[in-house]
Amino acid sequence: MVTKEEINKIVLKEKETRLNISRIPLNVKNEFTEYAKEEFCDDFGLCFKSVWDNFKMWKLYFENMSMKLDLILNEINNFSNKEKEEKSSDDKKSIRFLSGRKVEGGNE
């Protein structure tokens, strides 16, 4: 005979791995169950894990993309600012050597 303590252990173990989600739109529920049926043989837990892992991967991807875009935009801004400075300083007649040294002034 099963004791009350053993039943409580079984119930607690069941609650540890159980996930109840409410208020899911019907179309999303149907898509998820169909996906779980086709790709995971009706194993909702494995399907949820796959969806969650993909979510984390895409989140990391977009966070990195955002950082990379910020870096690129900063480089573009720096480049355009340098060009503006050079144009304003190039109003005078100047010669720039291959070494990078610049000589200003003089006649044509």
C-alpha positions in Angstrom: 0.0 0.0 0.0 1.2 3.5 -0.9 1.6 5.9 2.0 0.5 9.5 2.1 4.1 10.6 2.3 5.0 8.7 -0.9 2.0 10.3 -2.7 3.2 13.7 -1.5 6.7 13.0 -2.9 5.2 12.0 -6.3 3.0 15.1 -6.4 6.0 17.4 -5.5 8.2 15.7 -8.2 5.4 16.2 -10.7 5.1 19.9 -9.8 8.9 20.4 -10.2 8.7 19.6 -13.9 5.2 20.8 -14.7 4.6 24.1 -16.5 1.1 25.4 -16.9 0.6 28.4 -19.2 -2.7 30.2 -19.5 -4.1 32.9 -21.7 -2.4 31.7 -24.9 -4.0 32.9 -28.1 -5.7 30.0 -29.9 -3.8 30.4 -33.1 -0.4 30.4 -31.2 -1.4 27.3 -29.2 -2.4 25.5 -32.4 0.8 26.4 -34.2 2.9 25.3 -31.2 1.0 22.0 -30.8 1.3 21.3 -34.5 5.0 22.1 -34.5 5.5 19.8 -31.4 3.6 17.1 -33.1 5.6 17.3 -36.4 9.1 17.9 -35.1 9.1 16.4 -31.6 6.6 13.6 -31.7 4.2 15.5 -29.4 6.9 16.1 -26.8 5.9 19.6 -25.6 8.8 19.8 -23.2 11.5 19.2 -25.8 9.7 21.5 -28.2 9.6 24.3 -25.6 13.3 23.8 -24.8 14.1 24.1 -28.5 12.1 27.3 -28.9 13.7 28.7 -25.7 17.2 27.9 -26.9 16.5 29.5 -30.2 15.2 32.6 -28.5 18.3 32.9 -26.4 20.5 32.5 -29.5 18.7 35.2 -31.5 18.6 37.5 -28.5 22.4 37.2 -28.2 22.8 37.6 -32.0 20.7 40.8 -32.0 22.5 42.3 -29.0 25.9 41.7 -30.7 24.5 43.1 -33.9 23.4 46.2 -32.1 26.9 46.7 -30.6 28.5 46.1 -34.0 26.1 48.6 -35.7 27.0 51.2 -33.0 30.7 50.6 -33.7 30.2 51.0 -37.4 28.1 54.2 -37.0 30.8 55.7 -34.7 33.5 54.9 -37.3 31.5 56.6 -40.0 30.9 59.7 -37.9 34.6 59.9 -37.0 35.5 59.5 -40.6 33.1 62.2 -41.8 34.3 64.6 -39.0 37.9 64.1 -40.1 37.0 64.9 -43.7 35.2 68.1 -42.6 38.2 69.1 -40.6 40.6 68.4 -43.5 38.4 70.3 -45.9 38.3 73.4 -43.6 42.1 73.2 -43.2 42.6 72.6 -46.9 41.2 76.0 -47.8 44.8 77.3 -47.8 47.2 75.9 -50.5 48.9 72.9 -48.9 51.0 70.0 -49.8 50.9 66.7 -48.0 53.9 64.4 -48.3 53.7 60.6 -48.2 55.1 60.6 -44.7 51.9 62.5 -43.7 53.7 65.8 -43.1 51.8 68.8 -44.4 53.2 72.1 -45.7 50.9 75.0 -46.0 51.1 78.3 -47.9 53.0 79.2 -51.0 52.1 80.4 -54.5 50.8 78.3 -57.4 
